[in-house]
Amino acid sequence: MESLLSRITTTPDICHGKPTIRGLRYPVENMLELLASGMTIEELLKDYPDLQREDFLACLEYASKLAHLQSIYKLNS
């Protein structure tokens, strides 16, 4: 399976440098939150017609790669 991570971009002047989908103003974290809330990719495609199924799969792949980090530290709130 070919990596979809090329769809995830970071640009300093877009969304304060947060990872976004294809340089658009859709932060990966927002799309992951929507998926985690129970929305399906099909529902998201209706809400965001300029995005593609592969964009949401790229977000999931990105999250998967982050989960493989060796250390995760609890942040104080």
Secondary structure as UniProt FT lines:
FT   HELIX           5..7
FT   STRAND          8..9
FT   TURN            12..13
FT   HELIX           15..17
FT   STRAND          20..21
FT   TURN            22..23
FT   HELIX           28..36
FT   TURN            37..38
FT   HELIX           41..47
FT   TURN            49..50
FT   HELIX           53..67
//
